[in-house]
Amino acid sequence: MNADLIRVHPRKSAAKPIQEAIPMNRRNYLALMSAAAGALATGAKLELVSAQDAGTPTTSTVEDRARRMKWWHEAKFGMFIHWGLYSTLGRHEWVMENEGIPAKEYEQYADRFKPKPNFAQDWARLAKRAGMKYMVMTSKHHEGFCNFDSKLTNYCATKKAPGRDLVREYVEAARAEGLRFGFYYSLMDWHHPDGARCLKDEAARRRFVDYIHGQVRELMTNYGKVDILWYDVPWPLDAKGWESVEMNTMVRKLQPDIIINNRSKIPEDFDTPEQRIEASANRPWESCMTLNDSWGYHISDRNWKSPTTVIRNLVTCARDGGNYLLNIGPTEDGSIPPESVQVLTTVGDWMSRHGDTIRLSDNCQPRRGNYVTYTRKGNTLYAHVYYWPGETVVIANLLNKVSSVTMHGSNAPVKFEQDDFRIRLTGLPKHAPELLTTFALECDGEPRQSHESKRAEKPRDVTA
């Protein structure tokens, strides 16, 4: 199998992904290998499904989750940050495994990792500028190096070249900008001596699980209130082996308001579809994506998403009740690639005018159009036009009567005509006024769209 790219066929859901091609990386590789083993054993068709079917968090309740996640649902948009020793090589965050670098040889990069002062301030200011409301940073990625001060290992930022607690600087920067923050923490560890043999050696499992639990305790204890714990890749153990219920029970005792993702082999608070948009039927969900094709810094990866694509993804997540966690991969000194700055600044310009159509939005049933997508608040339908058609914009097959249309942002009235099958917004500029131009349509009830019913009703008084 080609390990560079796999194509995932997500389950049927309300959200149609803009991109289905998924670059091979940490999560996709492990999900694929696990699924492939089962498929080979049973002859079953290989399918990757990320969303948990269970609606209830394992170590909490649905009611308490609603309380804890209120701010998160309102935030909608966050910044993911992948940064570690791999940033010094600039060849993807999986470089240690994908290039077969032995752990001892890889350790040398801990002596070359020398972040500049105030790197985290730049991250937080860009996140705020982009309209993001929270941040999630890698405290430890699969390589095993800890960006925080750990008493359980010497392989951490305070005891290697950085000589300081990089996670603390990130926490302080996020708080200074009024942003919520969380910690990404990889359960898989390519550096720890027991990180692989723990699967078959009980003494090794005991040592390794104690190490992991101990580090999670450090993160939950040493930085004040923490908003999010974002686990990743629970290889090679299952939930029982990781003692995930016990670990997360500890986390909730230390941080009663925290929210926890679904990657410690138990469902917990929210699902995490990766590199695609896939709405969960009965659980909170967050789509995480890269800005190019790499999570960590990759000097040669120039496949940057456009600001239009980022905004469309954000609109799609908001439309279907999810969040969008968008990644940056800083260079070895913590600098943000200029392309990332450019894209996120442009997105921030749009969010400064139209962010309320995202953050204040409700789940939205209308979705189809050749050049338009939707969000809504109550009975107001927001039509976001991303491919400008010219002087007339057409929205088809709404089931509602529309009383008024305005340009969102300026509140300028827009002329429109409505019949049983379409609404035509007329007298518009020949060229697009904005990157995505947003209209507000006031409807006589919650906006609904039905192409099939209108298709059946449409007159066909023509000759066959």
Buried (B, 14 or more C-beta within 10 A) or exposed (E): EEEEEBEBEBEEBBBBBBEEEBBBBBBBBBBBEEBEEEBEEEEEEEEBBBBBEEEBBBBBEEEBBEEBBEBBBEBBBBBBBBBBBBBBBBBBBBBBBBEEBEBEEBBEBBEEBEBEEEBBBBBBBBBBBBBBBBBBBBBBBBBBBBBBBBEBBEBBBBBBBBEEBBBBBBBBBBBEBEBBBBBBBBBBBBBBEBBBBBBEEEEBBEBBBEBBBEBBBBBBEBBEEBBBBBBBBBBBBEBEBBBBBEBBBBBBEBBEEBBBBBBBBBBBBBBBBBBBBBBBEEBBBBBBBBBBBBBBBBEEBEEBBEBBBBBBBBBBBBBBBBBBBBBBBBBBEBBBBEBBBEBBEBBBBBBEEBBBBBBBBBBBBBBBBEEBBBBBBEBBBBBBBBEBBEEEBBBBBBBBEBEEBBBBBEEEEBEBEBEEBEBBBEEBEEEBBBBBBBBBBBBEEBBBBBEEEBEEEEEEEEEE
